Amino acid sequence: MDNSADSSVDTSRGTGVTSIAERLSVLRSMGEEFINEDELMLLLNNNAAPVCYIWVVPSPLMHISQGIMKTAYVNKMIKAGFKVKILIADWFAQMSYKIGSDLNKIRTIVCYNIEVWKAAGMDLERVELVLLSDVMNTQAADLWRLFMDICQKNTVDNIKSCCRKTFPYGPGILQVTELLFPCLQCAAMLFQTVDIWLLDMDQREVTVLARNYSEDAKMGNKPIILLNRISIVNLFPLLFCQFKNVLLL
């Protein structure tokens, strides 16, 4: 995919921070919770350029948090010295009744989302965009094997706790696809070579599911999780900076 950008607005670019304290300060400025902070400190001490994955489900109507806030967080992770990869869960979007199952149309939505990030100022020149459908097409056998093992090691009650706040569903009748989604996301998270995941707070249950499975299975890639809470209060400073920068152009 073409992930170059000619960004007109800058949200958090600038010279990168180098000390452990500075890098941790950048992470704390956007993190609601670390799972686990001791592991994060060890990572920062031992790895000058850790890999950070950010989970994104394509949206035909991208809201402010997914546009401006996601841009700010990506740029901050780059500033803190992380190699940022955005995992675009286009394959998962097929489970949304609002989008439909046509993967070609979903790819069009992905292109629209990328243009929004460009306009918001995301430093896409230093971001790798990864389509989950490409991963599944090339490594499906291994990923589905992991998915089945995760399903076998969890009960329906365990999975139910992950469902109500997870895209693409919400309160209402529990559907089979809603039960499958946490296990699929868990498998996709653990299948990647990742040092840290940046996720929204409403995905906390899925991250705990992934960490618990990795511990039980004695996997070597137990994910460190940085959870952020999207709120309108957090948006006000960013919106002000965006508006000010536009006026200065």
N, C-alpha and C positions, 0 to 999 in steps of 0.2 A: 504493500500500500504506500501511497505517496504521503509521507508525514512531514513534509516541509511546510513552513508557515511564514507568511509575511504579516506579522502582527502589528496592529496599529495602536494597541493599548497594552501596557505592561503592568502586571499585577504584583509580581515579586521577583523580578529579575535583578541581576546585579552580581557582584563578585561573590563566589561561594565562600562559605565559612569552613574553617579548617580544624579548629580545636574541638575536642569531644564536648566540652561545655556549651560551645556555640551551636554545634549540631543538635545537641539535646534540647537546647532552648528553642530552636526552630521547630522541632518535632512537637514540643510541649505547647507551642503557640497554636497548634491546630488539633491536637489530640485530646479527646475526652478521657480516654483510658488506654493504657498499654497492657498487652497480654503477651509477655511478661516483661516488666521494666528491667529486671536483672539480666535477662537474656538480651535485651536491647543494648544495655551498657556493654556487655561482652562483645556483641556484634560491632558496635562502634569502635571499640578498642582494637579489634582484630581485623577489621575490614574497612579499607579506605573508600571503597566504592561498592556498597551493598546493592543488591537488586531489589527494587521495590515494585510490586505489582499492584495495580489499581483496577478494581472490578467495576465494569460499566455495562449496563444493559441498554441497548439502543432505545431511544425514546423519540417518537414522532412529534412530540410537543415538549421539547427540552425546557425544564423549569430553571429558575435562577440558580438553585443550589447545584444542579448538575452542570450548569454552564459556568457561572462566575466562580462559585466555591470550588468546583473541581479544578478549574484553571489555577486558582490561587494555591491549592494544595499541591498540585503537580509542580508548579514553579518553585514552591518552598522545598519540596523533596529534592529537586535538582540543585537548589541552592545549598542544601545540606550534604551534597555529595553523593546522592543516590543515583543509580542507573534506573530510570523509570520506564516501566512497561505498562501500557494500558491494555488489559485483557478485555476486548469487546465481546460480550457474550451474545453474539448474534444468533447462535444456534438456540440458546435458551429463550430468546424473544419469540420463537415460534410457538411457545406455550401460552403466550398472552392472547386472550380473545380480542383485545383491543388492536393488535397488530396483524394477526393472522399468521399462516404458516408458509407464505411465499418467501423463500430465502432471498430471492432477487430484490424484492421490495424492501426487505429488511436491510440489505446492503445499501440501498438508496438512502434509507434512514440513517445508516452509519455515516455516509458521506455528508449528510446534512449536519449531523452531530459534530463531525470534524470541522466543518466550516464555522459552526458556532464557537468552538474552542479557539479557532484561529482569530475570529473577531474579538473574542474576550481577552486574547493575549497569551494563550498557552504557548510555551516554548517547545513547539512540536519538533523543532530541528534536533532536540536532544531527548526525544521520546520515541520509543518503539511501540508501534501499534500492532497488536496481535489479535487476529480474528479467531475466536474459539472454533468456528466451523472448520477453519483450515487445520487446526490442531487435531480435531476429531476425524477429519478425513484422512490424515496421514498416520495417526497413532490410535485409531479407534479401538483396536483389540486390547491394548494395554489399559486405555482409559476405562473401557466398559468392564474389564476385569476388576479394576479398582472400585468402580461404582458398585458392582455386585457384592464385593466383599464388605463395603461400608453398609450396604443394605442388610446383609446377613448379620452384622454385628450390632444392629440397633433395632429397637422395638418401635411399633407404631406410635406409642406414647412419647418416646424420645423425639421422634421426628415431628410430631404435632406441635411440640414447643417451639419449633423453628419456623412454623408455617405462617402464622397470622400476620407477621410484620414483613414478610418477604415478598418481593416482586414475584409474579405479577398479580397476586391475589390479595385478599384482605378478609375482613370479617364476613361470614356467610357460610354456605355449605362447603364442606371440605371436599375437594376434588382429588382424583388420583394423581393428576399432574402436580398438584400442590404438595403432595407427599413425596413425589419424586424429586422435586426441585432442590431441597436441601442436600440430598445425597449426591445429586449431580454437581451442585456447586462445590460441595466438599471434595469430590473426586477431582474436579477441575483445579481446585486450589492446591491440592496435594500432588497433582501430576506435574505441576510446573517446578522449575528450579528457581526458588524464591528465597530471599532472606527475610523480607517483611512484606506484609499485606496492609494496604491502606483501605479501610472499609468504613461504611457508615454505621452508626451505633445500632440501627435497626437490624443489622446483620450479626449482632453479637452471638446469638444462639448458634448460628451456623459456624462461626469461627470456633466456638467452644467444642462443637461437634467434631470439627476437623482436628483440633488439637488432641481431644480425647482419643480419637481413632489413631492418630499418629503415635501417641504414647502406648496404647494397647498393642499396636502392630509393630512397635519398636522401630519405627521409621526414622531415618536420619534427617528428615527435612521438616521437623515440627515447626510450623509457621509462627513467627512473631507477628502480633496483630497490633496495629495502631487504629483505634476507633475514633471517629470524629462525629460530633453531633451537629446536624444542620439545623439552624434556627434563624429566624428573621432578625434577631438581635445581633447575631454574628455577621449578618449580611450588611448592616448599615455602614460600618467603616469601609468595607470593600466597595460598596456602591458609591460612596462619597469619593474615594480615590479614583474610581473609574470615571466618574463625572468630571472631576477636576482635570484628569489627564486628557479627556476629550476636548475640554475647553482650551487647553494649552496647545493643541495641535494646530 
